[in-house]
Amino acid sequence: MEYGLLDLLNLLGALGFFIYGMKVMSEGIQKVAGAKMRTILSSMTSNRFKGVFTGFTITSLVQSSSATTVLVVSFVNAGLLSLTESIGVIMGANIGTTITAWLISIVGFKVKIANYALPIIALGFPLMFFNRERLKFWGEVLVGFALLFMGLALLKDSVPDLKANPEILAFLSQYTDLGYLSILLFVLIGTGLTVIVQSSSAAMALTLVMANNGWIPFELAAAMVLGENIGTTITANLAALVGNVHAKRAALSHLIFNIFGVIWILILIRPALNLVDWYLVSNGSASPFVSATSIPVALSIFHSTFNILNTLFLIWFVNFIANTVTKAIRSTGDDEFQLEYISTGMMNTAELSIEEARKETVRMGGMTMKMSKHFQNLVVEEKPKKQKKLLKKMRDYEEMTDRMEEEISEYLMKVTSSGTLSDSSTIRVTSLLSAVNELERIGDIFFQMSKDVERILKSEKKFRGKQVRNLQEMMGLVDDSLRIMLENLELTSQDGSLETAMLAEEKINKFRNSLRKDLTKDIEKDKYDPKRDGWYKDLFHLCEKVGDHVINVSEAMTGEKERVLKEEMDSE
């Protein structure tokens, strides 16, 4: 019987079924434990061995190292993990992906889980219609698990039968007797296969089925597994294309780690395979070089041992790998004026997306602090060239805050439209939308203040020494309020206090009132200059406006009501 186009389409359809099932299950688990995953990853900041264990655990659960590494790249992109921390997790993911091989070789081929797939779907499908999010997501996990093993069963049935299709064997035999060159060739085939199907687990399943049917010998199946180790890094690197420089470095570190491992095991491939063969034979199993039925277990042993040894060896070189990728992918000088954490192509769970937006909002708050410092330097700077540079910086930062407000808001609206937000997440999104809007207004005010100073510099009028000192003192109070605002922006939940922020704003208001009284006295003494003192008055009033917007940001991030606290303070 010939293997026609319809048979090939059946094979591709079964493969798609398998990958889709894995995708549904992985996404369901991420939704169930999205926030917990972030907590777990953050808890291993000081210990690379904990990172390896975390990567292993998550990959064992989601059954996809690609899903884990893309998740890790997303966390690095969001600033939740440093580069060195991410490398440990990626190493653990490489070990965790071997669990898939064991499940397929032990469960997938010996127990007909596919027979129980429909009852599992019968249990999971109704859960997807519950109002409670957690039950709904568990329903996705169960349905995905069932689809995964149904796809595996179909995949096994769709692979060409060697006896019915001898021409397939004839085609492969042209490349199986080239010695070491055949091994290298099948490493490339394994890499290419994984790149095409975008899943090392799917490629591993296909390799095991092919080997179990006697399509390819043990040593070439092992070579394909090594190639799949390289191919699986492509997914993370594709995801990192739309990420920031930190995400790109994390993805590249995965590629370097896997390529280095494949190189050293290829040098020792013959002794390594003979050792696996000796182990199986000494424990009463058939040799994988002779019996095709022994190949799945032999490949699982080879795959697990290789990844464990590779991790044990390279875990001591985490800093070296981090330094290498940092040198390979350098930051550009324009990074300061680009979004650093948000990347539209990397939205995963709502929890992660909101965290990315929060990190970007913190960065936006930091820009307003820089604008404050640049403005203070502008007030006292006397050299025209430096004045021009400072004015340009103020303009650049104002444009960036405008862009950031637009892009963060648009990103948060996409998160909202996903329809999977919990009540607490919805409140966080609302708070962030309010905060970025207020921060954009702060940027506008600082830019307006710089334009006022520019007009003063072009005129013959100069501020008096006392006025310069007063403006510096006022800006010092504004800086204090900005620092408190940044602390509130750093909060991951609305558990902060607004009292300190309110006290800082009160000081700004009182000093503004004091400066206003001084101007009134100058008018009475006929010392008032309409142009110079008018600009001076505008500036300290604008400083007070900055304070108003700053307290609005703190109010949004802490969840407290400004008016209630203010009334309490006034009554004391």
SEKE-538839 format. One line per field, with one value per residue (C-alpha): residue number from 1; chain; residue in three letters; x, y, z. Coordinates in Angstrom, 3 decimals. Each point is the difference from the previous one (the first is absolute). Example, Ala and Ser with C-alpha at 12.3 -4.5 7.8 and 13.67 -1.06 7.14 Angstrom:
2
num c(1	2)
chaine c(A	A)
residu c(ALA	SER)
u c(12.300	1.370)
v c(-4.500	3.440)
w c(7.800	-0.660)
//
This chain:
572
num c(1	2	3	4	5	6	7	8	9	10	11	12	13	14	15	16	17	18	19	20	21	22	23	24	25	26	27	28	29	30	31	32	33	34	35	36	37	38	39	40	41	42	43	44	45	46	47	48	49	50	51	52	53	54	55	56	57	58	59	60	61	62	63	64	65	66	67	68	69	70	71	72	73	74	75	76	77	78	79	80	81	82	83	84	85	86	87	88	89	90	91	92	93	94	95	96	97	98	99	100	101	102	103	104	105	106	107	108	109	110	111	112	113	114	115	116	117	118	119	120	121	122	123	124	125	126	127	128	129	130	131	132	133	134	135	136	137	138	139	140	141	142	143	144	145	146	147	148	149	150	151	152	153	154	155	156	157	158	159	160	161	162	163	164	165	166	167	168	169	170	171	172	173	174	175	176	177	178	179	180	181	182	183	184	185	186	187	188	189	190	191	192	193	194	195	196	197	198	199	200	201	202	203	204	205	206	207	208	209	210	211	212	213	214	215	216	217	218	219	220	221	222	223	224	225	226	227	228	229	230	231	232	233	234	235	236	237	238	239	240	241	242	243	244	245	246	247	248	249	250	251	252	253	254	255	256	257	258	259	260	261	262	263	264	265	266	267	268	269	270	271	272	273	274	275	276	277	278	279	280	281	282	283	284	285	286	287	288	289	290	291	292	293	294	295	296	297	298	299	300	301	302	303	304	305	306	307	308	309	310	311	312	313	314	315	316	317	318	319	320	321	322	323	324	325	326	327	328	329	330	331	332	333	334	335	336	337	338	339	340	341	342	343	344	345	346	347	348	349	350	351	352	353	354	355	356	357	358	359	360	361	362	363	364	365	366	367	368	369	370	371	372	373	374	375	376	377	378	379	380	381	382	383	384	385	386	387	388	389	390	391	392	393	394	395	396	397	398	399	400	401	402	403	404	405	406	407	408	409	410	411	412	413	414	415	416	417	418	419	420	421	422	423	424	425	426	427	428	429	430	431	432	433	434	435	436	437	438	439	440	441	442	443	444	445	446	447	448	449	450	451	452	453	454	455	456	457	458	459	460	461	462	463	464	465	466	467	468	469	470	471	472	473	474	475	476	477	478	479	480	481	482	483	484	485	486	487	488	489	490	491	492	493	494	495	496	497	498	499	500	501	502	503	504	505	506	507	508	509	510	511	512	513	514	515	516	517	518	519	520	521	522	523	524	525	526	527	528	529	530	531	532	533	534	535	536	537	538	539	540	541	542	543	544	545	546	547	548	549	550	551	552	553	554	555	556	557	558	559	560	561	562	563	564	565	566	567	568	569	570	571	572)
chaine c(A	A	A	A	A	A	A	A	A	A	A	A	A	A	A	A	A	A	A	A	A	A	A	A	A	A	A	A	A	A	A	A	A	A	A	A	A	A	A	A	A	A	A	A	A	A	A	A	A	A	A	A	A	A	A	A	A	A	A	A	A	A	A	A	A	A	A	A	A	A	A	A	A	A	A	A	A	A	A	A	A	A	A	A	A	A	A	A	A	A	A	A	A	A	A	A	A	A	A	A	A	A	A	A	A	A	A	A	A	A	A	A	A	A	A	A	A	A	A	A	A	A	A	A	A	A	A	A	A	A	A	A	A	A	A	A	A	A	A	A	A	A	A	A	A	A	A	A	A	A	A	A	A	A	A	A	A	A	A	A	A	A	A	A	A	A	A	A	A	A	A	A	A	A	A	A	A	A	A	A	A	A	A	A	A	A	A	A	A	A	A	A	A	A	A	A	A	A	A	A	A	A	A	A	A	A	A	A	A	A	A	A	A	A	A	A	A	A	A	A	A	A	A	A	A	A	A	A	A	A	A	A	A	A	A	A	A	A	A	A	A	A	A	A	A	A	A	A	A	A	A	A	A	A	A	A	A	A	A	A	A	A	A	A	A	A	A	A	A	A	A	A	A	A	A	A	A	A	A	A	A	A	A	A	A	A	A	A	A	A	A	A	A	A	A	A	A	A	A	A	A	A	A	A	A	A	A	A	A	A	A	A	A	A	A	A	A	A	A	A	A	A	A	A	A	A	A	A	A	A	A	A	A	A	A	A	A	A	A	A	A	A	A	A	A	A	A	A	A	A	A	A	A	A	A	A	A	A	A	A	A	A	A	A	A	A	A	A	A	A	A	A	A	A	A	A	A	A	A	A	A	A	A	A	A	A	A	A	A	A	A	A	A	A	A	A	A	A	A	A	A	A	A	A	A	A	A	A	A	A	A	A	A	A	A	A	A	A	A	A	A	A	A	A	A	A	A	A	A	A	A	A	A	A	A	A	A	A	A	A	A	A	A	A	A	A	A	A	A	A	A	A	A	A	A	A	A	A	A	A	A	A	A	A	A	A	A	A	A	A	A	A	A	A	A	A	A	A	A	A	A	A	A	A	A	A	A	A	A	A	A	A	A	A	A	A	A	A	A	A	A	A	A	A	A	A	A	A	A	A	A	A	A	A	A	A	A	A	A	A	A	A	A	A	A	A	A	A	A	A	A	A	A	A	A	A	A	A	A	A	A	A	A	A	A	A	A	A	A	A	A	A	A	A	A	A	A	A	A	A	A	A	A	A	A	A	A	A	A	A	A	A)
residu c(MET	GLU	TYR	GLY	LEU	LEU	ASP	LEU	LEU	ASN	LEU	LEU	GLY	ALA	LEU	GLY	PHE	PHE	ILE	TYR	GLY	MET	LYS	VAL	MET	SER	GLU	GLY	ILE	GLN	LYS	VAL	ALA	GLY	ALA	LYS	MET	ARG	THR	ILE	LEU	SER	SER	MET	THR	SER	ASN	ARG	PHE	LYS	GLY	VAL	PHE	THR	GLY	PHE	THR	ILE	THR	SER	LEU	VAL	GLN	SER	SER	SER	ALA	THR	THR	VAL	LEU	VAL	VAL	SER	PHE	VAL	ASN	ALA	GLY	LEU	LEU	SER	LEU	THR	GLU	SER	ILE	GLY	VAL	ILE	MET	GLY	ALA	ASN	ILE	GLY	THR	THR	ILE	THR	ALA	TRP	LEU	ILE	SER	ILE	VAL	GLY	PHE	LYS	VAL	LYS	ILE	ALA	ASN	TYR	ALA	LEU	PRO	ILE	ILE	ALA	LEU	GLY	PHE	PRO	LEU	MET	PHE	PHE	ASN	ARG	GLU	ARG	LEU	LYS	PHE	TRP	GLY	GLU	VAL	LEU	VAL	GLY	PHE	ALA	LEU	LEU	PHE	MET	GLY	LEU	ALA	LEU	LEU	LYS	ASP	SER	VAL	PRO	ASP	LEU	LYS	ALA	ASN	PRO	GLU	ILE	LEU	ALA	PHE	LEU	SER	GLN	TYR	THR	ASP	LEU	GLY	TYR	LEU	SER	ILE	LEU	LEU	PHE	VAL	LEU	ILE	GLY	THR	GLY	LEU	THR	VAL	ILE	VAL	GLN	SER	SER	SER	ALA	ALA	MET	ALA	LEU	THR	LEU	VAL	MET	ALA	ASN	ASN	GLY	TRP	ILE	PRO	PHE	GLU	LEU	ALA	ALA	ALA	MET	VAL	LEU	GLY	GLU	ASN	ILE	GLY	THR	THR	ILE	THR	ALA	ASN	LEU	ALA	ALA	LEU	VAL	GLY	ASN	VAL	HIS	ALA	LYS	ARG	ALA	ALA	LEU	SER	HIS	LEU	ILE	PHE	ASN	ILE	PHE	GLY	VAL	ILE	TRP	ILE	LEU	ILE	LEU	ILE	ARG	PRO	ALA	LEU	ASN	LEU	VAL	ASP	TRP	TYR	LEU	VAL	SER	ASN	GLY	SER	ALA	SER	PRO	PHE	VAL	SER	ALA	THR	SER	ILE	PRO	VAL	ALA	LEU	SER	ILE	PHE	HIS	SER	THR	PHE	ASN	ILE	LEU	ASN	THR	LEU	PHE	LEU	ILE	TRP	PHE	VAL	ASN	PHE	ILE	ALA	ASN	THR	VAL	THR	LYS	ALA	ILE	ARG	SER	THR	GLY	ASP	ASP	GLU	PHE	GLN	LEU	GLU	TYR	ILE	SER	THR	GLY	MET	MET	ASN	THR	ALA	GLU	LEU	SER	ILE	GLU	GLU	ALA	ARG	LYS	GLU	THR	VAL	ARG	MET	GLY	GLY	MET	THR	MET	LYS	MET	SER	LYS	HIS	PHE	GLN	ASN	LEU	VAL	VAL	GLU	GLU	LYS	PRO	LYS	LYS	GLN	LYS	LYS	LEU	LEU	LYS	LYS	MET	ARG	ASP	TYR	GLU	GLU	MET	THR	ASP	ARG	MET	GLU	GLU	GLU	ILE	SER	GLU	TYR	LEU	MET	LYS	VAL	THR	SER	SER	GLY	THR	LEU	SER	ASP	SER	SER	THR	ILE	ARG	VAL	THR	SER	LEU	LEU	SER	ALA	VAL	ASN	GLU	LEU	GLU	ARG	ILE	GLY	ASP	ILE	PHE	PHE	GLN	MET	SER	LYS	ASP	VAL	GLU	ARG	ILE	LEU	LYS	SER	GLU	LYS	LYS	PHE	ARG	GLY	LYS	GLN	VAL	ARG	ASN	LEU	GLN	GLU	MET	MET	GLY	LEU	VAL	ASP	ASP	SER	LEU	ARG	ILE	MET	LEU	GLU	ASN	LEU	GLU	LEU	THR	SER	GLN	ASP	GLY	SER	LEU	GLU	THR	ALA	MET	LEU	ALA	GLU	GLU	LYS	ILE	ASN	LYS	PHE	ARG	ASN	SER	LEU	ARG	LYS	ASP	LEU	THR	LYS	ASP	ILE	GLU	LYS	ASP	LYS	TYR	ASP	PRO	LYS	ARG	ASP	GLY	TRP	TYR	LYS	ASP	LEU	PHE	HIS	LEU	CYS	GLU	LYS	VAL	GLY	ASP	HIS	VAL	ILE	ASN	VAL	SER	GLU	ALA	MET	THR	GLY	GLU	LYS	GLU	ARG	VAL	LEU	LYS	GLU	GLU	MET	ASP	SER	GLU)
u c(0.000	1.383	0.332	-1.978	-0.855	-3.025	2.188	2.463	-2.830	-1.245	3.490	0.178	-3.536	0.883	3.104	-2.107	-2.474	2.849	1.491	-3.411	-0.777	3.342	-0.659	-3.437	1.334	3.056	-2.057	-2.524	2.713	1.539	-3.397	-0.607	3.395	1.020	0.540	1.532	2.466	1.165	0.380	1.926	2.359	0.581	0.755	3.082	1.892	3.036	0.390	0.643	-0.736	-3.485	-0.311	0.808	-2.583	-2.619	0.613	-0.205	-3.254	-1.787	1.063	-1.078	-3.421	-0.539	1.790	1.802	3.441	-0.913	-2.939	2.247	2.815	-2.403	-1.534	3.481	0.876	-3.249	0.943	3.427	-1.726	-2.229	2.974	-1.135	3.088	3.587	1.997	1.993	-3.175	-1.664	2.899	-0.499	-3.704	0.762	2.455	-2.714	-2.434	2.393	-0.157	-3.759	-0.635	1.389	-3.085	-1.957	2.162	-0.574	-3.758	-0.140	2.328	-1.551	-3.599	-0.664	1.038	-0.939	-3.229	-2.819	-0.645	-1.723	-2.793	-0.687	0.320	-3.722	-1.044	2.654	-1.444	-3.474	1.236	2.033	-2.243	-2.891	2.528	0.918	-3.475	0.157	0.087	2.815	3.224	2.003	-2.491	-0.119	3.790	0.128	-2.484	2.465	2.771	-2.069	-1.187	3.533	1.368	-2.581	0.618	3.755	-0.276	-2.674	2.421	2.774	-2.143	-0.856	3.647	1.018	-2.601	0.901	3.734	0.753	0.011	3.421	-1.340	-2.768	2.291	3.403	0.883	0.240	2.703	1.772	-0.032	1.412	2.577	1.850	0.939	0.377	3.272	2.235	1.624	0.555	-1.262	-3.443	-0.034	0.782	-2.630	-2.705	0.961	-0.860	-3.201	-1.029	0.733	-1.973	-2.922	-0.253	0.217	-2.828	-2.368	1.107	0.038	2.777	-2.633	-1.840	3.287	1.027	-3.331	0.436	3.573	-1.111	-2.820	2.344	2.599	-2.611	-1.195	3.559	0.141	3.360	2.704	0.820	3.095	-1.787	-3.028	2.416	1.522	-3.477	-0.646	3.196	-1.150	-3.343	1.890	1.355	-3.252	-2.000	2.000	-1.396	-3.418	1.438	2.204	-3.000	-1.930	2.968	0.023	-2.847	1.502	2.554	3.754	-0.270	-2.444	2.277	2.927	-2.004	-1.055	3.571	1.296	-2.391	1.396	3.631	-0.736	-1.596	2.506	2.939	-1.651	-0.631	3.626	1.539	-2.448	0.579	3.696	-0.954	-3.062	1.249	1.070	-3.168	-2.338	1.980	-0.375	-3.777	-0.050	2.050	-2.334	-3.140	1.474	1.394	-3.501	-1.587	-1.271	0.728	2.777	-1.312	2.502	-1.839	-3.601	-2.024	-2.366	2.868	0.834	-2.624	1.251	3.643	-0.570	-1.694	3.007	2.411	-1.996	-0.368	3.608	1.363	-2.052	0.767	3.760	-0.014	-1.733	2.290	3.005	-1.173	-1.743	3.420	0.377	-3.262	1.812	2.299	-3.003	-1.704	3.118	0.325	-3.560	0.251	3.046	-1.672	-3.187	0.877	-2.470	-0.488	0.281	-3.684	-1.270	-0.919	-2.577	-1.606	-2.421	2.156	-2.397	-3.150	0.080	-3.276	0.966	0.691	-3.271	-0.489	-2.175	-1.846	2.097	3.254	-1.355	-1.098	3.388	1.754	-2.190	0.718	3.756	-0.322	-2.062	2.740	2.476	-2.268	-0.063	3.794	-0.019	-2.010	2.639	2.703	-1.995	-0.076	3.795	0.560	-2.334	1.892	3.279	-1.561	-1.005	3.596	1.913	1.753	1.722	-2.152	1.139	-0.918	-3.268	-0.873	0.864	-2.168	-2.900	0.325	-0.016	-3.164	-1.638	1.136	-1.303	-3.320	-0.433	0.935	-2.505	-2.681	0.944	0.194	-3.410	-1.534	1.727	-0.449	-3.684	-0.489	1.757	-2.133	-3.171	1.071	0.459	-3.480	-1.560	1.391	-2.977	1.977	0.625	-0.938	-1.542	3.343	1.768	-2.655	0.622	3.757	-0.541	-2.235	2.624	2.780	-2.061	-0.606	3.677	1.410	-2.466	1.149	3.681	-0.507	-1.469	3.007	2.259	-2.049	0.283	3.757	0.340	-2.162	2.240	3.089	-1.630	-0.570	3.665	0.963	-1.973	1.774	3.396	-0.825	-1.084	2.117	-1.847	1.667	-1.352	1.243	2.238	-2.738	-2.415	2.490	0.468	-3.756	-0.486	2.746	-1.642	-3.372	1.496	1.609	-3.480	-1.283	2.862	-0.995	-3.549	1.268	2.136	-3.013	-2.010	2.635	-0.157	-3.766	0.418	2.287	-2.856	-1.178	-3.340	-2.064	1.329	1.878	-0.805	-0.790	0.832	3.674	-0.934	-2.647	2.493	2.404	-2.760	-1.008	3.567	-0.140	-3.333	1.217	3.181	-2.019	-2.199	3.100	1.473	-3.315	-0.008	3.568	-1.081	-2.929	2.436	2.220	-3.017	-0.778	3.612	-0.034	2.712	-2.141	1.217	-2.976	2.077	2.679	-2.172	-2.901	2.188	1.243	-3.598	-0.951	2.899	-0.754	-3.697	0.900	2.141	-3.088	-1.952	2.674	-0.599	-3.734	0.601	2.623	-2.494	-2.513	2.512	0.602	-3.743	-0.523	2.765	-0.848	-3.759	-0.614	-2.210	1.857	-2.953	-0.706	3.583	0.177	-3.128	1.441	3.257	-1.841	-2.121	3.074)
v c(0.000	3.348	2.847	2.696	3.647	-0.862	-2.129	2.880	2.395	-2.471	-0.043	3.805	0.181	-2.438	2.043	3.155	-1.761	-0.909	3.521	1.630	-2.255	0.893	3.705	-0.084	-1.907	2.261	3.190	-1.391	-0.775	3.450	1.597	-2.132	0.846	3.187	2.074	-2.948	-0.542	3.581	-0.483	-3.240	1.549	3.067	-2.148	-1.561	3.234	-0.912	-3.698	-1.434	-3.530	1.107	1.437	-3.373	-1.683	2.635	-0.415	-3.780	0.179	2.405	-1.897	-3.299	1.544	1.732	-2.770	2.469	1.503	2.463	1.261	0.356	1.776	2.374	0.663	0.621	2.333	1.846	0.316	1.340	2.357	1.184	0.507	-2.677	-2.132	0.991	-1.626	-2.240	-1.119	-0.868	-2.217	-2.271	-0.359	-0.795	-2.702	-1.550	0.187	-2.113	-2.735	0.398	-0.564	-3.542	-0.837	0.158	-2.745	-2.182	0.585	-0.871	-3.001	-1.433	1.241	0.929	-3.329	-2.426	1.432	1.086	3.358	1.050	-2.406	2.195	3.286	0.437	-0.614	2.544	2.508	-0.807	1.048	3.009	1.548	1.020	1.678	2.401	1.557	0.707	3.617	-0.731	0.631	-2.698	-2.742	1.299	-0.169	-3.495	-1.008	1.201	-2.033	-3.221	0.522	0.808	-3.116	-2.175	1.601	-0.463	-3.780	-0.310	1.788	-2.353	-3.026	1.435	0.876	-3.588	-1.296	2.582	-0.707	-2.046	-3.757	-1.336	-3.340	1.605	2.737	-1.501	3.010	2.066	-2.344	0.180	3.786	0.043	-2.701	2.390	2.072	-2.572	-1.609	3.068	-0.610	3.067	2.195	-1.633	0.968	3.636	-0.072	-1.270	2.649	2.539	-1.899	0.053	3.738	0.705	-2.161	1.859	3.391	-0.999	-1.385	2.613	-2.598	-2.301	-2.136	-0.558	-0.697	-2.396	-1.810	-0.334	-1.287	-2.606	-1.218	-0.254	-1.890	-2.264	-0.985	-0.789	2.899	1.290	-1.721	0.922	2.102	2.174	0.407	1.203	2.430	1.348	0.528	2.063	2.046	0.549	1.447	2.688	0.478	0.638	3.179	1.541	0.556	2.176	1.871	0.690	1.289	2.173	1.692	2.210	0.308	2.363	-0.460	-1.965	-2.462	-0.495	-0.769	-2.578	-1.744	0.008	-1.505	-2.927	-0.538	0.139	-2.406	-2.594	0.272	-0.421	-3.078	-1.567	0.597	-1.819	-2.923	-0.453	-0.502	-2.756	-1.297	-3.571	-0.685	1.720	-2.175	-3.151	0.882	0.315	-3.317	-1.688	1.349	-1.321	-3.401	-0.450	0.670	-2.646	2.165	-0.498	2.001	3.148	-0.695	-3.277	0.451	3.013	-0.394	0.874	3.232	2.261	-0.811	0.143	3.425	1.235	-1.131	1.602	3.245	0.352	-0.928	2.371	2.992	-0.674	-0.309	3.079	2.023	-1.280	1.043	3.393	1.188	1.120	2.197	1.980	3.311	-0.774	-0.728	3.195	2.077	-1.625	0.787	3.509	0.666	-1.629	2.083	3.506	2.675	2.857	3.577	0.549	-2.531	2.752	1.363	-3.353	-2.257	-2.452	-2.528	0.019	-1.889	-0.479	-3.428	-1.496	0.202	-3.184	-0.059	3.112	0.021	0.185	2.609	2.274	-0.432	1.029	3.108	0.795	-0.246	2.339	2.408	0.003	0.836	2.809	1.333	-0.067	2.164	2.687	-0.012	0.503	2.877	1.618	-0.253	1.352	2.931	0.864	-0.032	2.195	2.674	0.514	-0.822	2.996	-1.561	0.269	-3.377	-1.878	1.894	-1.210	-3.606	0.151	1.508	-2.786	-2.638	1.502	-0.124	-3.624	-1.139	1.764	-1.753	-3.324	0.379	0.782	-3.138	-2.156	1.156	-0.889	-3.384	-1.135	0.969	-1.830	-3.066	0.016	0.293	-3.118	-1.778	1.138	-1.174	-3.529	-0.600	-2.099	2.648	-0.624	2.809	0.794	0.074	2.344	2.387	-0.125	0.804	2.964	1.265	-0.257	1.775	2.836	0.112	0.195	2.741	2.057	-0.670	1.238	3.230	0.383	-0.314	2.673	2.383	-0.427	0.679	3.115	1.137	-0.485	2.131	2.767	-0.137	0.059	3.235	1.470	-0.984	1.735	3.178	2.480	-0.779	-2.266	-1.470	1.541	-2.153	-0.465	-1.152	-2.598	-1.297	-0.146	-1.942	-2.422	-0.492	-0.537	-2.538	-1.777	-0.459	-1.207	-2.522	-1.311	-0.568	-1.649	-2.438	-0.985	-0.399	-2.366	-2.097	-0.291	-0.902	-2.856	-1.562	-3.279	0.316	2.846	-0.403	3.270	3.093	3.451	1.862	0.693	1.163	2.332	1.555	0.660	1.691	2.119	1.327	0.990	1.778	1.883	1.137	1.103	2.100	1.491	0.985	1.518	2.185	1.142	1.117	1.909	1.860	0.816	1.489	2.112	1.199	0.695	-2.603	-2.096	-0.536	-1.245	-2.041	-1.478	-0.493	-1.211	-2.844	-0.668	-0.224	-2.347	-2.322	-0.503	-0.410	-2.645	-1.728	-0.166	-1.499	-2.685	-0.779	-0.395	-2.526	-1.818	-0.544	-1.277	-2.652	-1.063	-0.083	-2.253	-2.406	-0.244	-0.164	2.586	3.055	3.284	2.053	-2.240	0.201	3.726	0.636	-2.049	1.983	3.362	-0.924	-0.717)
w c(0.000	-1.025	2.419	-1.786	0.543	2.167	2.287	0.321	0.851	2.626	1.532	0.051	1.408	2.801	0.739	0.125	2.305	2.349	0.018	0.467	2.968	1.563	-0.642	1.637	3.017	0.383	-0.217	2.458	2.550	-0.516	0.683	3.084	1.466	-1.831	3.129	1.840	-2.825	0.372	3.760	-0.478	-2.534	2.158	3.054	-1.596	-0.646	2.065	-0.788	-3.457	1.255	1.037	-3.500	-1.547	2.233	-0.868	-3.733	0.356	1.986	-2.332	-3.136	1.556	0.587	-3.346	-1.925	-2.239	0.454	-2.749	2.076	3.042	-1.820	-1.743	3.425	1.453	-2.873	0.735	3.674	-0.938	-2.428	2.848	2.295	2.465	-0.537	-0.635	-2.779	2.358	1.785	-3.303	-1.104	3.012	-0.764	-3.662	1.087	2.148	-2.923	-2.061	2.625	0.416	-3.699	0.359	2.087	-3.257	-1.470	3.058	-0.090	-3.671	0.227	3.181	-0.097	-3.589	-1.450	2.780	1.394	-2.277	1.661	-3.232	0.978	3.031	-1.922	-0.710	3.640	1.064	-2.488	1.349	3.441	-1.110	-2.657	2.333	2.327	-2.817	0.278	3.738	1.175	2.437	-1.874	1.781	-0.930	-3.572	-0.310	1.520	-2.675	-2.635	1.659	-0.097	-3.585	-1.128	1.718	-1.748	-3.405	0.444	0.388	-2.678	-2.316	1.076	-0.835	-3.406	-0.553	0.646	-2.460	-2.657	-0.227	-3.140	0.596	-0.965	-1.306	-2.018	-1.320	-0.838	-2.131	3.210	1.303	-3.343	0.215	3.536	-0.644	-2.280	3.044	2.787	-1.056	-0.221	3.382	2.133	-2.837	0.366	3.667	-0.858	-2.754	2.354	2.561	-2.710	-0.847	3.676	0.181	-3.169	1.102	3.319	-1.712	-2.340	2.645	2.597	2.780	1.207	1.727	-3.277	-1.817	2.783	-0.254	-3.755	0.441	2.556	-2.222	-2.993	2.058	1.601	-3.473	-1.107	-2.420	1.270	2.113	3.588	-0.652	-2.590	2.253	2.713	-2.523	-0.787	3.725	0.223	-2.978	1.697	2.978	-2.325	-1.899	3.154	0.634	-3.181	1.591	2.767	-2.466	-2.253	3.021	0.986	-3.422	1.250	3.478	1.467	0.154	3.265	-1.564	-3.012	2.305	1.954	-3.220	-1.342	3.252	-0.546	-3.494	1.216	2.864	-2.269	-2.847	2.361	1.520	-3.396	-1.049	2.953	-0.100	-3.741	0.758	2.466	-1.873	-0.553	3.609	1.291	-2.100	0.860	3.687	-0.378	-1.864	2.751	2.690	-1.708	-0.839	3.537	1.362	-2.174	-2.856	-3.680	-1.645	-1.719	-2.794	-0.690	1.169	-1.114	2.968	2.381	-1.774	1.713	3.508	-1.162	-1.561	3.170	2.085	-2.472	-0.157	3.781	0.802	-2.635	1.221	3.672	-0.647	-2.248	2.729	2.764	-2.078	-1.288	3.157	1.226	-3.094	0.296	0.454	-2.935	-2.255	1.214	-0.760	-3.425	-1.102	1.480	-2.186	-3.015	0.341	1.098	1.037	-2.423	1.120	-0.772	2.555	2.441	-2.430	-0.863	1.822	1.922	1.495	-2.111	-3.285	-1.839	-1.303	3.438	1.891	2.021	3.103	1.170	3.171	-1.965	-2.416	2.862	1.655	-3.231	-0.142	3.651	-0.575	-2.982	2.122	2.666	-2.750	-1.189	3.566	0.007	-3.118	1.780	2.741	-2.652	-1.501	3.454	0.294	-3.526	0.726	3.178	-1.930	-2.675	2.533	1.182	-3.221	-1.563	-3.040	-3.176	-1.428	3.163	0.169	-3.512	0.925	3.086	-1.946	-2.596	2.737	1.457	-3.426	-0.587	3.375	-0.550	-3.360	1.602	2.825	-2.609	-1.966	3.104	1.237	-3.367	-0.342	3.624	-0.107	-3.293	1.420	3.148	-2.084	-1.910	3.320	1.056	-3.273	0.546	2.286	2.507	2.666	3.603	2.054	1.664	-3.368	-1.390	2.919	-0.668	-3.686	0.901	2.467	-2.580	-2.667	2.445	1.029	-3.543	-0.859	3.004	-0.795	-3.545	1.394	2.314	-3.059	-1.786	2.973	0.291	-3.732	0.354	2.858	-2.192	-2.718	2.571	0.986	-3.682	-0.415	3.013	-1.424	-3.295	1.743	1.904	3.198	2.554	3.193	3.200	2.203	2.569	-2.691	-1.276	3.546	0.524	-3.228	1.045	3.385	-1.646	-2.416	2.951	1.487	-3.386	-0.137	3.425	-1.204	-3.200	2.008	2.100	-3.214	-1.423	3.162	-0.430	-3.678	1.058	1.987	-1.544	1.795	1.441	3.528	0.433	2.057	-1.397	3.209	-0.829	-3.499	1.429	2.420	-2.897	-2.000	3.005	0.206	-3.680	0.487	3.077	-1.733	-3.056	2.314	1.624	-3.402	-1.018	3.129	-0.727	-3.480	1.496	2.269	-3.028	-1.753	3.055	0.116	-3.752	-0.617	-2.355	-3.608	-2.081	-2.462	2.279	3.065	-2.165	-1.331	3.518	1.254	-2.850	0.860	3.665	-0.787	-2.573	2.640	2.209	-2.935	-0.322	3.672	-0.683	-2.786	2.068	2.828	-2.566	-1.106	3.600	0.613	-3.024	1.016	3.711	-0.423	2.714	-0.391	0.081	1.233	3.003	1.205	-0.654	2.050	2.854	-0.111	-0.128	3.013	2.145)
//
